[in-house]
Amino acid sequence: MTKKPYEKPQVSKIEVDVQIIRMFTRQGFIEVFWEELILKRKENPKVTEKAVFDELNDKFYSIFKEFRYSSYDSFRQRLNK
């Protein structure tokens, strides 16, 4: 029986966008949402709040593998509080 040669563990670094770190808190997500909405509406005045929400929620999912909010409606309820 031969021994397997030692393999040094690989270290990898994941860079996380500042927006995603800010979106981790409820208030942070809301702030990023309004900032993005303003920027997107400068480019396209017809962009919807839901479209911006979906983009941010997908961005959050890409890192944490779970959505920050289950739906736009649940997010909207937070906005109204």
Buried (B, 14 or more C-beta within 10 A) or exposed (E): EEEEEEEEEEEEEEEEEEBBEBBEEEEBBBBBBEEBBEEBBEEEEEBEBEBBBBBBBEBBEEBEEEBBBEEBEEBEEEEEE
